[in-house]
Amino acid sequence: MQGITIGQYIPGDSIIHKADPRLKIIMTFLTMILLLIIDSFYPLLLSAVFVVTAYLVSGISLRYAIKGLKPVIYIVIFTMILNIFFATGTPLFTLGFITVTKEGLVTSALVSARILLLISAGSLMTYTTTPLVFTVGIEKLMYPLKYLKVPIAEIAMMISIALRFIPTLMEETEKIIKAQAARGADIGTGNIVARTRSFIPVLVPLFISSFKRADDLATAMDARCYNGSEGRTSISELKYGKIDLAIFMVYILFVAAALVLQYVL
């Protein structure tokens, strides 16, 4: 649980920290779409280089970024197993009744890389954007929906709270697990069924704690007379600058190169 880092903000003074949140949100969204589109080695390699470079420019440790990937390792392993053992194609060798194919190995590697890059790209946005600025950015991007009577302020606030609640929830889970272990509970050992049952004493207090936190948050918002966007202004005024233009131009070059590698070469 300590490996959950998505949703946390890491203070910094890099150009990525200073970039307009609207630009970062758009770039993250487009990057995720791009990663779902491309399905060959070289575009994914270019994407990996781009994401790693972005982390280096932001000043965020790659070790910290890798730490944030630990919670999805089991998903990656499960996906790899499915693709390796059950994909059809050119047989390489046989393990009992299971045939491992060349296409299965390639697909498992590409899908695993795609998952890791998706998580890394999404995490970088939260690492470099404060909750307040992130909320304002979402609200500004959704502003046209206001004319359709869509409650954009409330939606932006919900998204921001949900993202920032992830590390809090994981920290609370870690505390409950340690508390239950101190009382003699055997958590996380045995077969799958035993492990699932052992987490029941964790889930119940976790749900209770989560509802209590949500109730406390609602009370605090009511006490501050929060009523969405009605009569409310923001301390953060967003304006696109030269840094944003430079970042966007570099990003366009990256997307163009990835698409060329995918569909032309």
C-alpha positions in Angstrom: 0.0 0.0 0.0 2.9 2.3 0.6 3.6 2.1 -3.1 0.5 4.1 -4.0 1.7 7.5 -5.1 -0.8 8.6 -7.7 -2.9 11.5 -6.5 0.0 13.0 -4.6 1.5 16.4 -5.4 5.3 16.8 -5.3 6.4 20.5 -5.0 8.8 21.7 -7.6 9.9 24.6 -9.7 10.3 22.9 -13.1 8.7 24.1 -16.3 6.2 21.2 -16.1 5.2 22.3 -12.6 4.7 25.9 -14.0 2.8 24.7 -17.1 -0.9 25.5 -17.4 -3.0 22.7 -15.8 -5.4 22.8 -18.8 -2.4 22.0 -21.1 -1.3 19.1 -18.8 -4.7 17.7 -18.6 -5.2 17.8 -22.4 -1.7 16.3 -23.0 -2.3 13.5 -20.5 -5.7 12.7 -22.1 -4.2 12.7 -25.6 -1.2 10.6 -24.5 -3.6 7.9 -23.1 -5.5 7.8 -26.3 -2.2 7.6 -28.3 -1.0 4.7 -26.1 -4.2 2.8 -26.7 -3.9 3.4 -30.5 -0.3 2.4 -31.0 0.5 -1.3 -31.0 4.1 -1.7 -32.2 7.5 -1.6 -30.6 9.0 1.6 -31.9 6.1 4.0 -31.1 5.9 2.5 -27.6 9.7 2.9 -27.2 9.4 6.5 -28.3 6.5 7.0 -25.8 8.6 5.5 -23.0 11.5 7.9 -23.9 9.1 10.8 -23.9 7.6 9.9 -20.5 11.0 9.3 -18.9 12.3 12.6 -20.3 9.2 14.4 -18.9 10.0 12.9 -15.4 13.6 14.0 -15.7 12.6 17.6 -16.7 10.0 17.8 -13.8 12.7 16.8 -11.3 10.7 13.9 -10.0 12.9 10.9 -9.1 12.5 7.9 -11.4 12.7 5.8 -8.4 9.6 7.5 -7.0 7.9 7.0 -10.3 8.7 3.3 -10.3 7.5 3.0 -6.7 4.1 4.2 -8.0 4.0 1.4 -10.5 4.3 -1.4 -7.8 0.6 -1.6 -7.1 -0.2 -2.5 -10.8 2.5 -5.1 -11.1 0.1 -7.9 -10.3 -2.3 -6.6 -13.1 0.7 -6.5 -15.5 1.8 -10.1 -14.6 -1.8 -11.4 -14.9 -2.1 -9.7 -18.3 1.3 -11.1 -19.4 0.2 -14.7 -18.4 -3.0 -14.4 -20.3 -1.3 -13.2 -23.5 1.7 -15.6 -23.3 -0.3 -18.8 -22.7 -3.5 -18.2 -24.5 -2.6 -16.2 -27.6 -2.6 -18.0 -30.9 0.2 -17.8 -33.4 3.6 -19.4 -34.2 4.4 -22.0 -31.5 7.7 -21.7 -29.7 7.4 -24.4 -27.1 4.8 -26.3 -25.1 4.3 -26.5 -21.4 2.0 -29.5 -20.8 -1.3 -28.6 -22.6 -0.3 -24.9 -23.0 1.5 -23.7 -26.1 3.6 -20.5 -25.9 3.5 -18.6 -29.1 5.8 -15.9 -30.5 2.8 -13.5 -31.0 1.8 -14.1 -27.4 5.2 -13.0 -26.1 5.2 -9.9 -28.3 1.6 -9.0 -27.3 2.3 -9.5 -23.6 5.3 -7.2 -23.7 3.5 -4.5 -25.7 0.4 -4.6 -23.5 2.5 -4.5 -20.3 4.4 -1.5 -21.5 1.2 0.2 -22.5 -0.3 -0.3 -19.0 2.9 1.0 -17.3 3.1 4.0 -19.5 -0.6 4.9 -19.0 -0.1 4.9 -15.2 3.1 6.8 -15.4 1.6 9.5 -17.7 -1.4 9.9 -15.4 0.7 10.0 -12.3 3.0 12.8 -13.7 0.1 15.1 -14.0 -0.9 14.7 -10.4 2.7 14.9 -9.2 3.2 18.3 -10.8 -0.3 19.9 -10.3 -1.7 21.2 -7.0 -5.3 20.1 -6.1 -6.5 23.7 -6.3 -5.0 24.4 -9.7 -6.0 21.0 -11.0 -9.6 21.7 -10.1 -9.6 25.1 -11.7 -8.0 23.6 -14.9 -10.8 21.0 -15.2 -13.4 23.6 -14.5 -12.0 25.9 -17.3 -11.9 23.0 -19.8 -15.5 22.1 -19.1 -16.7 25.7 -19.2 -18.6 25.3 -22.5 -20.8 22.7 -20.9 -22.0 25.3 -18.5 -24.3 26.6 -21.3 -26.0 23.1 -21.2 -26.7 23.5 -17.5 -24.0 21.0 -16.6 -22.7 21.5 -13.0 -19.0 21.9 -14.1 -17.8 23.2 -10.7 -19.2 20.3 -8.9 -17.9 17.7 -11.4 -14.4 19.3 -11.3 -14.4 19.3 -7.5 -15.5 15.6 -7.4 -12.7 14.6 -9.8 -10.1 16.5 -7.8 -11.3 15.0 -4.5 -11.4 11.5 -5.9 -7.8 11.8 -7.1 -6.5 13.3 -3.9 -8.4 10.8 -1.8 -6.5 7.8 -3.3 -3.2 8.3 -1.2 -5.3 9.0 1.9 -7.3 5.8 1.4 -4.2 3.8 0.9 -2.6 5.3 4.0 -5.7 4.5 6.0 -5.6 0.9 4.7 -2.0 0.5 5.8 -2.8 1.7 9.3 -5.8 -0.7 9.6 -3.7 -3.6 8.4 -1.0 -2.8 11.0 -3.6 -2.4 13.7 -5.2 -5.8 12.9 -1.8 -7.5 12.7 -1.0 -6.1 16.1 -4.2 -7.8 17.4 -3.0 -11.1 16.0 -4.9 -11.1 12.7 -3.2 -13.2 10.0 -3.6 -11.0 6.9 -2.2 -11.6 3.4 -1.1 -15.2 3.9 -2.3 -18.5 2.6 -4.1 -19.3 -0.6 -6.3 -16.9 -2.5 -9.4 -17.8 -0.6 -7.7 -17.4 2.8 -6.2 -14.0 1.7 -9.6 -12.8 0.6 -11.2 -13.8 3.9 -8.4 -12.2 5.9 -9.1 -8.8 4.3 -12.7 -8.7 5.6 -11.6 -7.3 9.0 -9.8 -4.6 7.0 -12.6 -3.7 4.6 -15.2 -3.1 7.3 -13.3 -0.4 9.3 -12.0 1.0 6.0 -15.5 1.6 4.7 -16.5 3.1 8.0 -13.5 5.4 8.0 -14.1 6.4 4.4 -17.7 7.4 5.1 -16.6 9.3 8.2 -14.0 11.2 6.2 -16.6 12.0 3.5 -19.0 13.2 6.1 -16.3 15.4 7.7 -15.5 16.8 4.3 -19.1 17.6 3.5 -19.5 19.3 6.9 -16.4 21.4 6.3 -17.6 22.4 2.9 -21.1 23.3 4.3 -19.4 25.3 7.1 -17.6 27.3 4.4 -20.9 27.9 2.5 -19.7 26.0 -0.6 -22.4 26.0 -3.2 -20.5 25.2 -6.4 -19.7 27.9 -8.9 -22.5 30.3 -7.8 -21.0 33.6 -6.7 -17.5 31.9 -6.4 -14.3 33.1 -7.9 -10.8 31.5 -8.0 -7.5 32.7 -6.6 -5.8 31.0 -9.5 -6.0 32.9 -12.8 -5.0 30.7 -15.7 -3.2 32.2 -18.7 -1.2 30.4 -21.4 2.4 31.6 -21.7 5.5 31.0 -23.7 6.4 27.9 -21.6 3.1 26.3 -22.5 3.6 27.1 -26.2 7.1 25.5 -26.1 5.8 22.4 -24.3 2.9 22.0 -26.6 5.2 22.3 -29.7 7.5 19.6 -28.4 4.4 17.4 -27.6 3.0 17.8 -31.1 6.4 16.7 -32.5 6.3 13.6 -30.2 2.8 12.7 -31.3 3.6 13.2 -35.0 6.7 11.0 -34.7 4.8 8.3 -32.9 2.1 8.2 -35.5 4.6 8.2 -38.3 6.3 5.2 -36.7 3.0 3.5 -36.2 1.4 4.0 -39.6 4.1 5.0 -42.1 7.4 3.2 -41.3 
